[in-house]
Amino acid sequence: MADPPESLSRRRSLGLLLGGGSSLLLGGCALNGWSETVGEATQPLNERIEALLQGKGRLPEFRRSQVEPAALLINSFNGTPEFAPGRYRLAVNGVVSRPLQLDLAALAALPQQECIIRHVCVEGWAAIVAWSGPRLADVLALAGPSPLGAYLAIRSADQYFETWDLASALHPQTLLATHMNGAPLPVANGAPVRLASPIKLGYKQSKWVTGLELMTGLGERLGTWEDRGYEWFAGL
């Protein structure tokens, strides 16, 4: 089912207004040409308020006929890394009982889910995309997460860095996407593995993901964009 005609439910509209509205004026899912002071115009809102607005249930999805392939623009932080698929490994570590090195076959062996959702960029554009792959929650479960884990660090092959709150990472529509619009994920869009979720702005959805680290707290680094002043929670 698609969202109602107004395109976003009241809950999502509030999340976009409060969580990312001021950031939409700033532009940039990539770091091309932006000053480190670009984020001074925005301040992170209270995480608990945003989490309440975001909610924990599944959000309405779109029909496959509503997918907008041409609307999904491509941004890159540090060029497009090259992978030899047979050598790819996803490291899962931190406060877990079973640190993992998962290859693409291991990810493909997990239950696969398709989510047809809107990707919203801080630049102000959006695109409806059909992402598919294992749920991030299922991947983390394999590693035996500690109950003390509260945040997730995400590392990418292009040196992009992100951190998420664990509740958002465990959302049922947050995926480690390996396919897009029914086909293998293109390299330019983050292959072999990228984050995809309807509850975060685009700059939170790392491409070319190679590492997941479960943490008890946030460190000095919040994220590639966030360390330059962008909002950390960035919820929709």
RAVEN-V712371 format. One record per pair of residues at least 6 apart in sequence whose ideal C-beta (glycine too) atoms are under 8 Angstrom apart, sorted by the first residue. I is the first residue (numbers start at 0). J is the second residue. If there is no record, write none. Layout:
<<I J> <I J>>
This chain:
<<0 59> <0 60> <0 61> <0 62> <1 59> <1 60> <1 61> <1 62> <1 65> <2 8> <2 11> <2 59> <2 61> <2 117> <3 59> <5 12> <6 117> <7 15> <8 58> <8 59> <10 52> <10 53> <10 54> <11 58> <11 235> <13 52> <14 49> <14 52> <14 53> <14 198> <14 234> <14 235> <15 119> <15 235> <17 44> <17 48> <17 49> <17 52> <18 44> <18 49> <18 52> <18 53> <18 200> <18 230> <18 232> <18 233> <18 234> <18 235> <19 119> <19 121> <19 200> <19 230> <19 233> <19 234> <19 235> <21 40> <21 41> <21 230> <22 41> <22 121> <22 200> <22 229> <22 230> <22 233> <23 121> <23 122> <23 123> <24 40> <25 33> <25 37> <25 38> <25 40> <25 41> <25 121> <25 229> <26 33> <26 121> <26 122> <26 123> <27 33> <27 37> <27 74> <27 121> <27 122> <27 202> <27 224> <28 72> <28 74> <28 120> <28 121> <28 122> <28 201> <28 202> <29 74> <29 75> <29 76> <30 76> <30 223> <30 224> <30 227> <31 74> <33 227> <34 227> <35 227> <35 228> <36 227> <36 228> <37 227> <37 228> <37 229> <38 224> <38 225> <38 227> <38 228> <38 229> <38 230> <39 228> <41 228> <41 229> <41 230> <42 230> <43 230> <43 231> <43 232> <44 230> <44 232> <46 164> <46 231> <46 232> <49 232> <49 234> <50 164> <50 166> <50 167> <50 232> <50 234> <52 234> <53 167> <53 198> <53 234> <53 235> <55 166> <55 170> <56 171> <57 171> <57 172> <58 116> <58 172> <58 197> <58 198> <60 114> <60 115> <60 116> <60 172> <60 197> <61 115> <61 116> <61 117> <61 127> <62 115> <63 115> <63 129> <63 181> <65 115> <65 127> <66 115> <66 127> <66 128> <66 129> <66 180> <67 126> <67 127> <67 128> <68 180> <70 124> <70 125> <70 126> <70 127> <71 118> <71 126> <71 128> <71 188> <72 120> <72 122> <72 124> <72 126> <73 187> <73 188> <74 120> <75 157> <75 187> <76 157> <76 158> <76 159> <76 223> <77 157> <77 158> <77 159> <78 157> <79 157> <79 186> <79 187> <80 155> <80 156> <80 157> <80 207> <81 186> <82 156> <82 186> <82 190> <82 191> <82 207> <84 103> <84 191> <85 102> <87 102> <87 103> <87 191> <87 192> <87 209> <88 100> <88 101> <88 102> <88 209> <89 99> <89 100> <89 101> <89 102> <89 106> <89 138> <89 175> <89 192> <89 208> <89 209> <89 210> <89 211> <90 98> <90 99> <90 100> <90 209> <90 210> <90 211> <91 98> <91 99> <91 100> <91 101> <91 138> <91 139> <91 141> <91 142> <91 210> <91 211> <91 213> <92 98> <92 99> <92 142> <92 210> <92 211> <92 212> <92 213> <93 148> <93 152> <93 211> <93 212> <93 213> <93 214> <94 144> <94 145> <94 147> <94 148> <94 213> <94 214> <94 215> <95 139> <95 142> <95 143> <95 144> <95 145> <95 148> <95 213> <96 142> <96 143> <96 144> <96 145> <97 141> <97 142> <97 143> <98 142> <99 141> <99 142> <101 138> <101 141> <103 177> <103 191> <103 192> <106 132> <106 133> <106 138> <106 175> <106 177> <106 192> <107 177> <109 133> <109 134> <109 137> <109 138> <109 141> <110 133> <110 134> <110 137> <111 131> <111 132> <111 133> <112 131> <112 132> <112 133> <112 134> <112 172> <112 174> <113 129> <113 130> <113 131> <113 178> <114 129> <114 130> <114 131> <114 172> <114 174> <114 195> <114 197> <115 127> <115 128> <115 129> <115 130> <116 127> <116 128> <116 130> <116 172> <116 195> <116 196> <116 197> <117 125> <117 126> <117 127> <117 128> <117 197> <118 125> <118 126> <118 127> <118 128> <118 195> <118 201> <118 204> <119 125> <119 200> <119 201> <119 235> <120 200> <120 201> <120 202> <121 200> <121 201> <121 202> <121 229> <121 233> <128 179> <128 180> <128 195> <129 179> <129 180> <129 181> <130 174> <130 176> <130 178> <130 179> <130 195> <131 174> <131 176> <131 177> <131 178> <131 179> <131 181> <132 174> <132 175> <132 176> <132 177> <132 178> <132 184> <132 192> <132 195> <133 174> <133 175> <133 177> <134 171> <134 173> <134 174> <134 175> <135 168> <135 169> <135 173> <135 174> <135 175> <135 194> <135 211> <136 168> <136 169> <136 170> <136 171> <136 173> <138 175> <138 211> <139 151> <139 168> <139 169> <139 211> <139 213> <142 213> <144 213> <145 213> <145 215> <147 215> <148 165> <148 213> <148 214> <148 215> <149 164> <149 165> <149 214> <149 215> <149 216> <150 162> <150 163> <150 164> <150 165> <150 213> <150 214> <150 215> <150 216> <150 217> <151 162> <151 163> <151 164> <151 165> <151 168> <151 211> <151 212> <151 213> <151 214> <152 160> <152 161> <152 162> <152 210> <152 211> <152 212> <152 214> <152 218> <153 160> <153 161> <153 162> <153 163> <153 194> <153 205> <153 208> <153 210> <153 211> <154 160> <154 208> <154 209> <154 210> <154 211> <154 212> <155 161> <155 205> <155 206> <155 207> <155 208> <155 209> <155 210> <156 207> <156 209> <157 206> <157 207> <159 205> <159 206> <159 207> <159 223> <160 220> <160 222> <160 223> <161 194> <161 203> <161 205> <161 222> <161 223> <162 214> <162 217> <162 220> <162 221> <162 222> <162 225> <162 231> <163 199> <163 203> <164 232> <165 213> <167 173> <167 196> <167 198> <167 199> <167 234> <170 196> <170 198> <172 196> <172 197> <172 198> <173 194> <173 195> <173 196> <173 198> <174 194> <174 195> <174 196> <175 192> <175 193> <175 194> <175 195> <175 208> <176 184> <176 189> <176 192> <176 193> <176 194> <176 195> <177 183> <177 184> <177 190> <177 191> <177 192> <178 184> <179 185> <179 188> <183 190> <184 190> <184 191> <184 192> <184 193> <188 206> <189 205> <189 206> <189 207> <189 208> <190 207> <191 207> <192 207> <192 208> <192 209> <193 204> <193 205> <193 206> <193 207> <193 208> <194 203> <194 204> <194 205> <194 206> <194 208> <195 204> <196 203> <196 204> <197 235> <198 234> <198 235> <199 233> <199 234> <199 235> <200 233> <200 234> <200 235> <202 222> <202 223> <202 224> <202 229> <202 233> <203 222> <203 233> <220 226> <221 231> <222 229> <222 231> <225 231>>
